[in-house]
Amino acid sequence: MTERVLAPMLSWQEFLDAARAPESIPDGEGRHGTAEWAGATWEEALRLAVDGWHLPLQEQRITVGALRERAGLGSPVMSLEPVWDVTGSEVDIGAYLAGEPECMVDSVPRQVSRRGKVVAFLIPAAYSHETPHGSVRNRGLALAALCAALIEAGHGVEIWSGFTARAGEDEVYSGVARVITPGEPLDVGRLIFAVAHPAMLRRLWLAVWDGQDAATAAAFKAASYGRPPYTCRPGDLPGEVRDPYVFPYLDPGELQWGDLDTALSWCRAMFAELGLIRGRGSR
């Protein structure tokens, strides 16, 4: 089997630079495919990749927090923490007798810190050309909500987009790009674009392949940019990424992506099975 493997793109900027690289073929789908199929023009896709895609939340008048609630996930745990000042609701007798001016105490709610491990996800970006935009969006919004819930629970989250496709008799084309780096603030708009917008695949990932050497780009386009299975593997990631969770690729025949609530329920059940969140009703 012949494998054409791209060097890992270790940051979102590196991925965007690869997508913007000059194309080596004149008619690649990344820049020249129809906007109806890709979900956006080439220029719109680049803008969304930089600014984030917030429209799905605005259209449904919903927040990521509300999505977490619909998925059956609780809010972060809060505790009351004493704070001393010159004013407050109670007197600290010991501090008062010692002559301390800050002898008044208030109880201030604080989020409990539950520092956890870094959880790495590899999300296949490739899917059939027949996959409807709604399925892509529902799956992506569900994944974004649950990743945000993990961060609220104290985990670090590292999110990778993976491209794997078969072509010809025995060829595999693959590459990975890091979307969210552990420790950085969660850019919800970027995450939603990367996992929920069809232009992530049909504009940016295809443009990455259109920018490879001319022989590779032409051969892959001639093969219609590959066929299933689009399965990614843990070994696709750099060796320092430990124990990643690899999602199944998006199959248009699967019914759980038909509406948002069903997608949320399916993803919540999978996260619970993996031990990343508590199942509904557990304590």
PAZAPA-4460 file (N, C-alpha, C; in steps of 0.05 Angstrom, whole numbers, plus 32768, in hexadecimal, padded with zeros to 4 digits):
% residues 283
    n_x    n_y    n_z   ca_x   ca_y   ca_z    c_x    c_y    c_z   seq   type   mol
   8011   7FE8   8000   8000   8000   8000   8012   8019   8000     1      M     A
   800B   802C   7FEF   801A   8045   7FEE   800C   805A   7FFF     2      T     A
   801A   8066   8012   800F   807B   8023   801B   8096   801D     3      E     A
   800A   80A9   8018   8013   80C4   8013   800B   80D4   802C     4      R     A
   801E   80D9   803D   8019   80E4   8058   8025   8100   805A     5      V     A
   8014   8113   8061   801E   812E   8065   802C   8130   8080     6      L     A
   803F   8142   8082   804B   8148   809D   8036   8154   80AE     7      A     A
   8034   814C   80C8   8020   8157   80DA   8021   8176   80DB     8      P     A
   800A   8182   80D9   8007   819F   80DC   8001   81A5   80F9     9      M     A
   8014   81B0   8107   8013   81B1   8125   8004   81C8   8130    10      L     A
   7FFA   81D9   811F   7FE9   81F0   8129   7FD5   81F6   8114    11      S     A
   7FC0   8205   811C   7FAB   820E   810A   7FB7   8220   80F5    12      W     A
   7FCA   8231   80FD   7FD6   8243   80E9   7FE6   8234   80D4    13      Q     A
   7FF3   821F   80DD   8002   820E   80C9   7FF0   8201   80B5    14      E     A
   7FD8   81F8   80BF   7FC4   81ED   80AD   7FBA   8202   8099    15      F     A
   7FB4   821A   80A3   7FAA   822F   8091   7FC0   8236   807C    16      L     A
   7FD9   8237   8085   7FEE   823D   8072   7FF0   8228   805C    17      D     A
   7FEC   820F   8064   7FED   81F9   8050   7FD6   81FB   803D    18      A     A
   7FBE   8203   8047   7FA7   8206   8035   7FAA   821D   8022    19      A     A
   7FB7   8233   802B   7FBB   824B   801B   7FD3   8248   8007    20      R     A
   7FE3   8233   800A   7FFA   8230   7FF8   7FF1   822F   7FDB    21      A     A
   8002   8239   7FC9   7FF9   8238   7FAD   7FF2   821C   7FA3    22      P     A
   7FDC   821A   7F94   7FD4   8200   7F8A   7FE6   81F8   7F73    23      E     A
   7FEB   81DE   7F72   7FFC   81D4   7F5D   7FED   81C9   7F45    24      S     A
   7FD2   81C9   7F46   7FC1   81C1   7F30   7FAE   81D8   7F2B    25      I     A
   7FA4   81DB   7F13   7F94   81F3   7F0D   7F77   81F1   7F14    26      P     A
   7F6D   81DA   7F1B   7F50   81D6   7F1F   7F49   81C7   7F38    27      D     A
   7F59   81CA   7F4D   7F53   81BC   7F66   7F39   81C5   7F73    28      G     A
   7F2C   81B2   7F80   7F11   81B8   7F8C   7F13   81CA   7FA4    29      E     A
   7F2B   81CB   7FB1   7F2D   81DD   7FC8   7F26   81F9   7FC2    30      G     A
   7F31   8204   7FAD   7F2B   8220   7FA5   7F15   8222   7F91    31      R     A
   7F11   820E   7F80   7EFF   8210   7F69   7EE6   8200   7F6A    32      H     A
   7EE1   81F1   7F80   7EC8   81E2   7F82   7EB1   81F5   7F87    33      G     A
   7E99   81EC   7F83   7E81   81FD   7F85   7E7C   8204   7FA2    34      T     A
   7E72   821C   7FA7   7E6C   8226   7FC2   7E55   8216   7FCE    35      A     A
   7E42   820D   7FBD   7E2B   81FE   7FC7   7E35   81E4   7FD4    36      E     A
   7E48   81D6   7FC7   7E52   81BD   7FD1   7E64   81C1   7FE9    37      W     A
   7E75   81D5   7FE8   7E88   81DA   7FFE   7E7C   81E8   8015    38      A     A
   7E65   81F5   8011   7E59   8204   8027   7E63   8221   802A    39      G     A
   7E77   8228   801A   7E82   8243   801B   7E94   8247   8003    40      A     A
   7E99   8260   7FFB   7EAD   8266   7FE7   7EC8   8262   7FF4    41      T     A
   7EDD   8262   7FE3   7EF8   8260   7FED   7EFF   8277   8000    42      W     A
   7EF7   828F   7FF9   7EFD   82A7   800A   7EED   82A5   8024    43      E     A
   7ED4   829C   8023   7EC4   8299   803B   7ED0   8284   804E    44      E     A
   7EDA   826E   8042   7EE6   8259   8052   7EFE   8263   8061    45      A     A
   7F0F   8272   8054   7F27   827D   8061   7F1F   8290   8077    46      L     A
   7F0B   82A1   8072   7F02   82B3   8087   7EF8   82A5   80A0    47      R     A
   7EE7   8290   809B   7EDC   8281   80B1   7EF2   8272   80C1    48      L     A
   7F06   8269   80B2   7F1C   825B   80C0   7F2B   826D   80D2    49      A     A
   7F2C   8287   80CC   7F3B   829A   80DC   7F29   82A5   80F2    50      V     A
   7F10   82AD   80EB   7EFE   82BB   80FE   7EED   82A8   810D    51      D     A
   7EEA   828F   8104   7ED8   827C   8112   7EBD   827C   8105    52      G     A
   7EAE   8266   810A   7E93   8263   80FF   7E80   8262   8116    53      W     A
   7E72   8279   811B   7E60   827B   8131   7E42   827A   8128    54      H     A
   7E3E   8279   810E   7E23   827B   8103   7E10   8265   810E    55      L     A
   7E19   824B   8110   7E07   8236   8119   7DFB   823D   8134    56      P     A
   7E0B   8248   8146   7E01   824F   8161   7DEE   8267   815F    57      L     A
   7DF5   827A   814E   7DE4   8291   814B   7DC9   828A   813F    58      Q     A
   7DCA   8278   812A   7DB1   8270   811D   7D9E   8262   8130    59      E     A
   7DA9   8252   8142   7D98   8243   8155   7D94   8252   816F    60      Q     A
   7DA0   826A   8171   7D9E   827A   8189   7DA5   8269   81A2    61      R     A
   7DBD   825E   81A0   7DC6   824C   81B5   7DE3   8250   81BA    62      I     A
   7DEC   8249   81D2   7E08   824B   81D9   7E14   822F   81DC    63      T     A
   7E2E   822E   81DE   7E3B   8214   81E3   7E32   8209   81FF    64      V     A
   7E2F   821B   8212   7E25   8212   822C   7E09   8206   822A    65      G     A
   7DF8   8211   821A   7DDD   8206   8217   7DDF   81EB   8209    66      A     A
   7DF1   81E8   81F6   7DF5   81CE   81E9   7DFE   81B9   81FD    67      L     A
   7E0F   81C1   8210   7E18   81AE   8225   7E00   81A5   8235    68      R     A
   7DEE   81B7   823B   7DD6   81B0   824B   7DC5   819D   823B    69      E     A
   7DC1   81A2   8221   7DB1   8190   8210   7DBE   8175   820E    70      R     A
   7DD8   8174   8211   7DE6   815A   8210   7DE6   814B   822A    71      A     A
   7DD9   8158   823F   7DD8   814A   8259   7DF1   814E   826A    72      G     A
   7E00   8163   8264   7E19   8168   8274   7E13   817F   8287    73      L     A
   7E1D   817D   829F   7E19   8191   82B4   7E2B   81A8   82B1    74      G     A
   7E27   81BC   82C2   7E38   81D4   82C3   7E50   81CE   82D4    75      S     A
   7E65   81DF   82D2   7E7C   81DB   82E3   7E75   81DD   8301    76      P     A
   7E82   81CE   8311   7E7E   81CD   832E   7E87   81E7   833A    77      V     A
   7E77   81F3   834C   7E7E   820C   8359   7E81   8207   8377    78      M     A
   7E92   8217   8384   7E94   8216   83A1   7E95   8233   83AB    79      S     A
   7E90   8236   83C5   7E91   8251   83D2   7EAC   8254   83DF    80      L     A
   7EBA   8269   83D8   7ED5   826E   83E2   7ED5   8287   83F3    81      E     A
   7EE0   8287   840C   7EE0   829F   841C   7EF4   82B3   8412    82      P     A
   7EEC   82CD   8412   7EFD   82E3   8409   7EFC   82F9   841E    83      V     A
   7F14   8301   8428   7F15   8316   843D   7F19   8331   8431    84      W     A
   7F0B   8345   843D   7F0D   8361   8434   7F04   8373   844B    85      D     A
   7F05   838D   8446   7EFC   83A0   845B   7EDE   83A1   845D    86      V     A
   7ED0   8397   844A   7EB3   8394   844B   7EAB   8377   8445    87      T     A
   7E94   836F   844E   7E8B   8354   8449   7E73   834D   8459    88      G     A
   7E6A   8334   8457   7E50   832C   8464   7E54   8321   8480    89      S     A
   7E6D   8319   8487   7E72   830D   84A1   7E8C   8318   84AC    90      E     A
   7E8F   8317   84C6   7EA8   8320   84D4   7EB9   8308   84DA    91      V     A
   7ED3   830A   84D3   7EE6   82F6   84DC   7EF1   8300   84F7    92      D     A
   7EE6   82F4   850D   7EEC   82FD   8528   7F0A   82FE   852D    93      I     A
   7F18   82E9   8525   7F34   82E7   852A   7F43   82FE   851C    94      G     A
   7F3C   8303   8503   7F4A   8319   84F5   7F43   8334   8501    95      A     A
   7F29   8337   850A   7F21   8350   8517   7F30   8356   8531    96      Y     A
   7F33   8341   8542   7F41   8344   855B   7F5F   8349   8557    97      L     A
   7F69   833F   8540   7F85   8343   853A   7F8B   835E   852E    98      A     A
   7F75   836E   8529   7F78   8389   851E   7F7C   8389   8500    99      G     A
   7F75   8373   84F3   7F77   8373   84D6   7F60   8383   84C9   100      E     A
   7F67   8396   84B7   7F51   83A6   84AB   7F3F   8395   8499   101      P     A
   7F4B   8381   848C   7F3B   836F   847A   7F30   8358   848B   102      E     A
   7F1D   835E   849C   7F12   834A   84AE   7EF6   8342   84A7   103      C     A
   7EEC   834B   8491   7ED1   8343   8488   7ED4   832D   8473   104      M     A
   7EC0   831B   8473   7EC2   8304   8461   7EA9   8302   8450   105      V     A
   7EAD   82FD   8436   7E97   82F6   8424   7E9D   82DA   8418   106      D     A
   7E88   82CC   8411   7E8A   82B2   8404   7E85   82B6   83E6   107      S     A
   7E9A   82B1   83D6   7E99   82B7   83B9   7E99   829C   83AA   108      V     A
   7E86   8298   8398   7E86   827F   8388   7E9E   827E   8376   109      P     A
   7EAA   8267   8376   7EC1   8261   8364   7EBD   8247   8356   110      R     A
   7EC6   8245   833D   7EC5   822C   832F   7EDA   8219   833B   111      Q     A
   7ED2   8201   8341   7EE5   81ED   834C   7EF8   81E5   8336   112      V     A
   7F12   81E6   833C   7F26   81DC   8329   7F28   81BE   832A   113      S     A
   7F23   81B1   8313   7F25   8194   8312   7F38   818D   82FB   114      R     A
   7F51   8193   8300   7F65   8190   82EB   7F67   8173   82E2   115      R     A
   7F64   816E   82C9   7F65   8153   82BE   7F7B   8150   82A9   116      G     A
   7F7A   813A   829C   7F8F   8135   8287   7F88   8144   826D   117      K     A
   7F9B   8144   825C   7F97   814F   8241   7F8A   8138   8230   118      V     A
   7F73   813E   8224   7F65   812B   8214   7F68   8132   81F7   119      V     A
   7F73   8120   81E7   7F78   8125   81CB   7F63   8118   81BA   120      A     A
   7F58   8126   81A7   7F44   811C   8195   7F4E   811E   8178   121      F     A
   7F49   8109   8169   7F4F   810A   814C   7F34   8106   813E   122      L     A
   7F2C   811B   812F   7F11   811B   8123   7F15   8119   8104   123      I     A
   7F0C   8104   80F8   7F0F   8101   80DB   7F00   8118   80CC   124      P     A
   7F0E   8124   80BA   7F02   813A   80AB   7EF5   8131   8091   125      A     A
   7EFD   811A   8087   7EF3   8111   806D   7ED9   8101   8070   126      A     A
   7EC8   8105   805C   7EAF   80F6   805A   7EA5   80F7   803D   127      Y     A
   7E91   80E8   8037   7E87   80E5   801C   7E7C   80FF   8011   128      S     A
   7E7F   8103   7FF7   7E74   811B   7FEA   7E56   811D   7FED   129      H     A
   7E49   8106   7FF3   7E2C   8106   7FF6   7E22   810F   8012   130      E     A
   7E35   8114   8024   7E2D   811A   8040   7E21   8136   8041   131      T     A
   7E08   8139   804B   7DFB   8153   804C   7E08   8165   8060   132      P     A
   7E06   817F   805B   7E12   8193   806D   7E07   8191   8089   133      H     A
   7DED   818A   808C   7DE1   8189   80A6   7DEE   8174   80B8   134      G     A
   7DF5   815D   80AD   7E02   8148   80BC   7E1E   8151   80C6   135      S     A
   7E2C   815F   80B4   7E46   8169   80BC   7E43   817C   80D3   136      V     A
   7E30   818E   80D1   7E2C   81A2   80E6   7E23   8196   8100   137      R     A
   7E10   8184   80FF   7E06   8178   8119   7E1C   8169   8127   138      N     A
   7E2B   8159   8119   7E41   814B   8126   7E55   815F   8132   139      R     A
   7E5C   8173   8123   7E70   8186   812C   7E68   8196   8144   140      G     A
   7E4E   819F   8145   7E45   81AE   815C   7E44   819C   8175   141      L     A
   7E3D   8183   8172   7E3D   8171   8188   7E59   816D   8193   142      A     A
   7E6C   8169   8182   7E88   8165   818B   7E92   817E   8198   143      L     A
   7E8C   8195   818D   7E96   81AE   8199   7E8A   81B2   81B5   144      A     A
   7E71   81AC   81B8   7E64   81AF   81D3   7E71   819D   81E7   145      A     A
   7E77   8184   81DF   7E82   8171   81F2   7EA0   8177   81F8   146      L     A
   7EAE   8181   81E5   7ECA   8189   81EA   7ECA   81A1   81FD   147      C     A
   7EB8   81B3   81FA   7EB6   81CA   820D   7EAF   81C0   8229   148      A     A
   7E9E   81AB   822B   7E98   81A0   8245   7EB0   8194   8252   149      A     A
   7EC1   8187   8243   7EDA   817C   824E   7EEC   8191   8259   150      L     A
   7EEE   81A7   824B   7EFF   81BD   8255   7EF3   81C9   826F   151      I     A
   7ED8   81CB   8270   7ECC   81D5   8288   7ED0   81C2   829F   152      E     A
   7ED3   81A8   829A   7ED8   8194   82AE   7EF5   8193   82B7   153      A     A
   7F06   81A4   82AB   7F22   81A5   82B4   7F36   8197   82A3   154      G     A
   7F2D   818B   828D   7F40   817D   827B   7F4B   8191   8267   155      H     A
   7F63   818B   825E   7F6E   8198   8246   7F65   8189   822D   156      G     A
   7F60   8197   8218   7F56   818A   81FF   7F68   8191   81E8   157      V     A
   7F70   817C   81D9   7F80   817F   81C1   7F70   8173   81AA   158      E     A
   7F6B   8183   8196   7F59   8179   8181   7F68   817A   8166   159      I     A
   7F67   8163   8158   7F74   8160   813E   7F5E   815A   8129   160      W     A
   7F62   8165   8112   7F52   815E   80FA   7F63   814B   80E9   161      S     A
   7F57   8134   80E1   7F66   8121   80D2   7F5A   811C   80B7   162      G     A
   7F6A   8119   80A3   7F61   8112   8088   7F6D   80F8   8080   163      F     A
   7F5C   80E4   807A   7F65   80CA   806F   7F51   80C2   805A   164      T     A
   7F5C   80BA   8043   7F4B   80B0   802D   7F5A   809C   801C   165      A     A
   7F4C   8089   8010   7F58   8075   7FFE   7F55   807F   7FE1   166      R     A
   7F68   8077   7FD0   7F66   807D   7FB4   7F74   8067   7FA4   167      A     A
   7F6B   8062   7F8C   7F77   804D   7F7C   7F75   8032   7F89   168      G     A
   7F87   8020   7F82   7F86   8005   7F8C   7F90   8003   7FA9   169      E     A
   7FA7   8012   7FAE   7FB3   800E   7FC8   7FC1   8027   7FD2   170      D     A
   7FB4   803E   7FCE   7FC0   8058   7FD7   7FAF   8063   7FEE   171      E     A
   7FBD   806F   8001   7FB1   807D   8017   7FBC   8099   8019   172      V     A
   7FAB   80AD   801A   7FB3   80C9   801E   7FAB   80D1   803A   173      Y     A
   7FBE   80DC   804A   7FB7   80E3   8065   7FC7   80FB   806F   174      S     A
   7FBB   8109   8083   7FC8   811F   8090   7FB9   8127   80A8   175      G     A
   7FC6   8135   80BB   7FB8   813F   80D3   7FC0   815C   80D8   176      V     A
   7FAE   816A   80E4   7FB3   8186   80EB   7FA7   818C   8107   177      A     A
   7FB7   8199   8118   7FAD   81A0   8132   7F9B   81B8   8131   178      R     A
   7F83   81B5   813C   7F6F   81CB   813C   7F71   81DB   8156   179      V     A
   7F72   81CD   816C   7F73   81D9   8187   7F8B   81CE   8195   180      I     A
   7F9C   81DF   81A0   7FB4   81D6   81AE   7FAD   81D5   81CC   181      T     A
   7FB6   81C1   81DB   7FB0   81C0   81F7   7FBB   81D8   8206   182      P     A
   7FAA   81E3   8218   7FB2   81F9   8228   7FAA   8214   821C   183      G     A
   7FA4   8216   8203   7F9B   822F   81F7   7F7D   8233   81FD   184      E     A
   7F74   824C   81FF   7F57   8250   8202   7F47   8244   81EC   185      P     A
   7F31   8238   81F2   7F21   822B   81DE   7F14   823F   81CB   186      L     A
   7F1C   823E   81B2   7F11   824F   819D   7EF9   8240   8191   187      D     A
   7EE1   8246   819C   7ECA   8237   8194   7EC3   823A   8177   188      V     A
   7EC6   8253   816C   7EC1   8258   8150   7ED3   8248   813E   189      G     A
   7EEC   8246   8145   7EFF   8236   8135   7EF8   8219   8136   190      R     A
   7EF2   820F   814E   7EEB   81F3   8151   7ED2   81EC   8142   191      L     A
   7EBE   81FD   8143   7EA5   81F7   8134   7EAA   81F7   8116   192      I     A
   7EBA   820A   810C   7EC0   8209   80F0   7ECF   81EF   80E9   193      F     A
   7EE3   81E8   80F9   7EF3   81D1   80F2   7EE4   81B6   80F2   194      A     A
   7ED0   81B4   8104   7EC2   819A   8106   7EA6   819B   80FB   195      V     A
   7E9B   81B3   80F5   7E7F   81B4   80EE   7E79   81C1   80D3   196      A     A
   7E8D   81CC   80C6   7E88   81DA   80AD   7E93   81C9   8096   197      H     A
   7E83   81C4   8081   7E8D   81B3   806B   7EA5   81BF   805C   198      P     A
   7EA9   81DA   805E   7EBF   81E6   8051   7EDA   81DF   805D   199      A     A
   7EDA   81D5   8076   7EF3   81CB   8082   7EFE   81B5   8070   200      M     A
   7EED   81A3   8067   7EF7   818D   8055   7EF8   8197   8039   201      L     A
   7EE1   81A1   802F   7EDD   81A5   8012   7EEC   81BE   8008   202      R     A
   7EF5   81CF   8019   7F06   81E6   8011   7F23   81E2   801C   203      R     A
   7F26   81E2   8036   7F41   81E4   8041   7F51   81CA   803E   204      L     A
   7F46   81B3   8046   7F55   819A   8044   7F5B   8194   8027   205      W     A
   7F48   8198   8015   7F4D   8193   7FF9   7F62   81A6   7FEE   206      L     A
   7F62   81BF   7FF7   7F76   81D2   7FEF   7F92   81C9   7FF8   207      A     A
   7F93   81BD   8010   7FAD   81B3   8019   7FB8   819F   8005   208      V     A
   7FA7   818C   7FFC   7FAF   8178   7FE9   7FB4   8184   7FCD   209      W     A
   7FA5   8199   7FC6   7FAA   81A6   7FAC   7FC5   81B4   7FAB   210      D     A
   7FD0   81BA   7FC3   7FEA   81C7   7FC4   8002   81B5   7FC6   211      G     A
   7FFD   819B   7FC5   8014   8188   7FC6   8021   8188   7FAA   212      Q     A
   8036   8178   7FA7   8043   8177   7F8C   802E   8170   7F77   213      D     A
   8033   8179   7F5F   8020   8178   7F49   8016   815B   7F44   214      A     A
   8029   8148   7F45   8021   812C   7F3F   800E   8122   7F54   215      A     A
   8014   8127   7F6E   8003   811E   7F84   7FE8   812B   7F83   216      T     A
   7FE8   8146   7F7F   7FCE   8155   7F7E   7FBD   814C   7F67   217      A     A
   7FC9   8148   7F50   7FB9   8140   7F38   7FAE   8124   7F3C   218      A     A
   7FBE   8112   7F46   7FB5   80F6   7F4A   7F9E   80F5   7F5E   219      A     A
   7FA0   8104   7F74   7F8C   8103   7F88   7F72   810F   7F7E   220      F     A
   7F74   8125   7F70   7F5B   8131   7F64   7F4F   811E   7F50   221      K     A
   7F5F   8111   7F40   7F54   80FD   7F2D   7F46   80E7   7F3A   222      A     A
   7F4E   80E0   7F53   7F41   80CC   7F63   7F29   80D7   7F73   223      A     A
   7F20   80EF   7F6C   7F0A   80FC   7F7A   7F10   8100   7F97   224      S     A
   7F29   8104   7F9E   7F32   8109   7FB9   7F2C   80F2   7FCC   225      Y     A
   7F2C   80DA   7FC1   7F2B   80C2   7FD2   7F0F   80B8   7FD7   226      G     A
   7F0F   80A1   7FE4   7EF6   8093   7FEB   7EF8   8087   8007   227      R     A
   7EE2   807E   8012   7EE3   8072   802D   7EF1   8056   802C   228      P     A
   7EF9   804C   8043   7EF4   8058   805E   7F07   806F   8063   229      P     A
   7EFC   8083   8072   7F0B   809B   8079   7F16   8099   8095   230      Y     A
   7F1B   8081   809E   7F22   807C   80BA   7F3E   8087   80C1   231      T     A
   7F3F   8097   80D6   7F59   80A0   80E0   7F62   808D   80F6   232      C     A
   7F7C   808E   80FC   7F88   807C   810F   7F99   808C   8123   233      R     A
   7F9C   8082   813C   7FAD   8090   814F   7FC9   8095   8145   234      P     A
   7FD4   8082   8136   7FEF   8085   812B   7FF2   809B   8117   235      G     A
   7FDB   80A7   810E   7FDD   80BE   80FB   7FE8   80D7   8109   236      D     A
   7FE6   80D8   8124   7FEE   80EF   8133   800C   80ED   813A   237      L     A
   8018   8104   8140   8034   8103   814A   8036   80F1   8163   238      P     A
   804E   80E5   8167   8051   80D2   817C   804D   80DD   8198   239      G     A
   8051   80F7   819B   804D   8103   81B6   8030   8106   81BF   240      E     A
   801E   8102   81AC   8001   8103   81B3   7FF9   80E8   81BE   241      V     A
   7FF3   80E7   81D7   7FEE   80CD   81E5   7FD1   80C6   81E6   242      R     A
   7FCB   80AD   81E1   7FB0   80A2   81E4   7F9A   80B3   81D9   243      D     A
   7F9B   80BA   81BF   7F86   80CB   81B4   7F6C   80BB   81B1   244      P     A
   7F56   80CA   81B2   7F3C   80BE   81AC   7F36   80C4   818E   245      Y     A
   7F32   80B0   817F   7F2E   80B3   8162   7F11   80AF   815C   246      V     A
   7F04   80C3   8152   7EE7   80C1   814B   7EE3   80B2   8131   247      F     A
   7ECD   80A5   812F   7EC6   8098   8115   7EC1   80AE   8100   248      P     A
   7EC7   80A7   80E7   7EC1   80BB   80D2   7EA3   80BE   80CD   249      Y     A
   7E9C   80D5   80C2   7E80   80DB   80BE   7E75   80CB   80A7   250      L     A
   7E62   80BA   80AC   7E55   80A9   8098   7E39   80B5   8093   251      D     A
   7E32   80BD   807B   7E18   80C9   8076   7E01   80B7   807B   252      P     A
   7E06   809D   807C   7DF0   808A   8081   7DE9   8087   809F   253      G     A
   7DF9   8093   80B1   7DF4   8090   80CD   7DDF   80A5   80D6   254      E     A
   7DCB   809C   80E5   7DB4   80AC   80EB   7DB8   80BF   8102   255      L     A
   7DCD   80BB   8112   7DD1   80CC   812A   7DD8   80E9   8124   256      Q     A
   7DDF   80EE   810B   7DE7   810A   8104   7DD0   8119   80F7   257      W     A
   7DB8   810D   80F6   7DA1   8119   80E8   7D97   8132   80F5   258      G     A
   7D99   8134   8110   7D91   814C   811E   7DA4   8151   8135   259      D     A
   7DA3   8169   8140   7DB7   8171   8153   7DB4   8162   816E   260      L     A
   7D9B   815F   8177   7D98   8151   8191   7DA1   8134   8190   261      D     A
   7D9B   8127   817A   7DA5   810B   8177   7DC3   810A   8176   262      T     A
   7DCF   811D   8168   7DEC   811E   8167   7DF8   8123   8183   263      A     A
   7DEC   8135   8192   7DF6   813B   81AD   7DF4   8122   81BF   264      L     A
   7DDD   8114   81BC   7DD9   80FC   81CD   7DEE   80E6   81C6   265      S     A
   7DF3   80E2   81AC   7E06   80CE   81A4   7E22   80D4   81AE   266      W     A
   7E2A   80ED   81AA   7E45   80F5   81B3   7E48   80F4   81D1   267      C     A
   7E33   80FC   81E0   7E34   80FB   81FD   7E38   80DE   8206   268      R     A
   7E29   80CB   81FA   7E2B   80AF   8201   7E47   80A5   81FB   269      A     A
   7E53   80AD   81E5   7E6D   80A4   81DE   7E82   80AF   81F1   270      M     A
   7E80   80C8   81F9   7E92   80D4   820C   7E90   80C7   8227   271      F     A
   7E77   80C0   822F   7E74   80B2   8248   7E80   8096   8247   272      A     A
   7E7D   8088   8231   7E88   806D   822E   7EA7   806E   822F   273      E     A
   7EB2   8084   8225   7ECF   8087   8227   7ED9   808F   8242   274      L     A
   7EC6   8096   8254   7ECD   809E   826F   7ED5   80BB   8271   275      G     A
   7ECF   80CB   825D   7ED6   80E8   825D   7EC2   80F9   826C   276      L     A
   7EA9   80F1   826C   7E94   80FF   827A   7E83   80EA   8289   277      I     A
   7E74   80F3   829D   7E62   80E1   82AB   7E49   80DE   829B   278      R     A
   7E3F   80C5   829B   7E26   80C0   828D   7E0E   80CD   829B   279      G     A
   7DF9   80D0   828C   7DE1   80DD   8296   7DD7   80CE   82AF   280      R     A
   7DD3   80DD   82C5   7DC9   80D2   82DD   7DDE   80C7   82F0   281      G     A
   7DF8   80C6   82E8   7E0D   80BD   82F9   7E16   80D3   830B   282      S     A
   7E24   80CC   8321   7E2E   80E0   8334   7E4C   80DB   8338   283      R     A
***
